[in-house]
């Protein structure tokens, strides 16, 4: 018997966010940020694999630091 609990780390989340209006878009995407992003005007959607809602939102905030997270929903 083991006391180790394995939590899933690859659950899918859809993150809706707003980008700042009237500013230059700052994007810090690296090779480790392997999620899909769709941007229309000042609104964005990201499909992220993460261990939870907060982790998914933080991954988007790391790529778009000036963004405002609207909602995070499981897929």
C-alpha positions as CSV (number, residue, x, y, z in Angstrom):
1,X,0.0,0.0,0.0
2,X,1.3,3.5,-0.9
3,X,0.5,6.9,0.6
4,X,1.3,8.6,-2.7
5,X,-1.7,10.1,-4.5
6,X,-1.3,10.8,-8.2
7,X,-3.2,13.8,-9.4
8,X,-3.8,14.3,-13.1
9,X,-1.6,17.0,-14.5
10,X,-2.9,17.1,-18.1
11,X,-6.6,18.1,-17.7
12,X,-7.8,20.5,-20.4
13,X,-9.1,24.0,-19.7
14,X,-10.5,26.8,-21.8
15,X,-9.2,30.1,-20.6
16,X,-11.0,33.3,-21.7
17,X,-9.1,36.5,-21.3
18,X,-9.0,40.2,-22.3
19,X,-6.0,42.0,-23.7
20,X,-5.3,45.6,-22.8
21,X,-6.7,48.1,-25.2
22,X,-4.5,50.8,-26.8
23,X,-1.3,49.1,-25.8
24,X,1.3,47.1,-27.6
25,X,0.7,43.4,-27.1
26,X,3.4,41.9,-24.9
27,X,3.8,38.1,-25.4
28,X,6.3,35.9,-23.5
29,X,5.6,32.5,-25.2
30,X,8.4,29.9,-24.8
31,X,8.8,26.4,-26.1
32,X,7.2,25.1,-22.8
33,X,4.0,27.1,-23.5
34,X,2.6,24.5,-25.9
35,X,-1.1,25.5,-25.9
36,X,-3.3,26.9,-28.6
37,X,-4.3,30.6,-28.6
38,X,-6.9,32.4,-30.6
39,X,-7.1,36.2,-30.5
40,X,-9.8,38.4,-31.9
41,X,-9.6,42.1,-31.4
42,X,-8.9,42.5,-27.7
43,X,-10.3,39.1,-26.6
44,X,-8.5,35.8,-26.4
45,X,-9.1,32.1,-25.9
46,X,-6.5,29.6,-24.8
47,X,-6.8,25.9,-24.6
48,X,-4.4,24.8,-21.9
49,X,-3.4,21.5,-20.2
50,X,-2.9,22.0,-16.5
51,X,-3.4,20.5,-13.1
52,X,-6.2,22.9,-12.2
53,X,-8.0,26.2,-13.0
54,X,-5.5,28.4,-11.2
55,X,-2.6,26.7,-12.9
56,X,-4.2,27.1,-16.3
57,X,-4.9,30.8,-15.6
58,X,-1.3,31.3,-14.5
59,X,0.1,29.8,-17.6
60,X,-1.9,32.3,-19.7
61,X,-0.8,35.2,-17.4
62,X,2.8,34.1,-17.9
63,X,2.5,34.4,-21.7
64,X,0.3,37.6,-21.7
65,X,1.3,39.4,-18.4
66,X,-1.0,42.4,-19.1
67,X,-4.1,40.3,-19.7
68,X,-7.2,40.0,-17.6
69,X,-8.5,36.4,-17.0
70,X,-12.3,36.4,-17.5
71,X,-13.0,32.7,-16.8
72,X,-11.5,29.2,-16.8
73,X,-13.6,26.2,-17.7
74,X,-12.7,22.5,-17.9
75,X,-13.0,20.9,-21.3
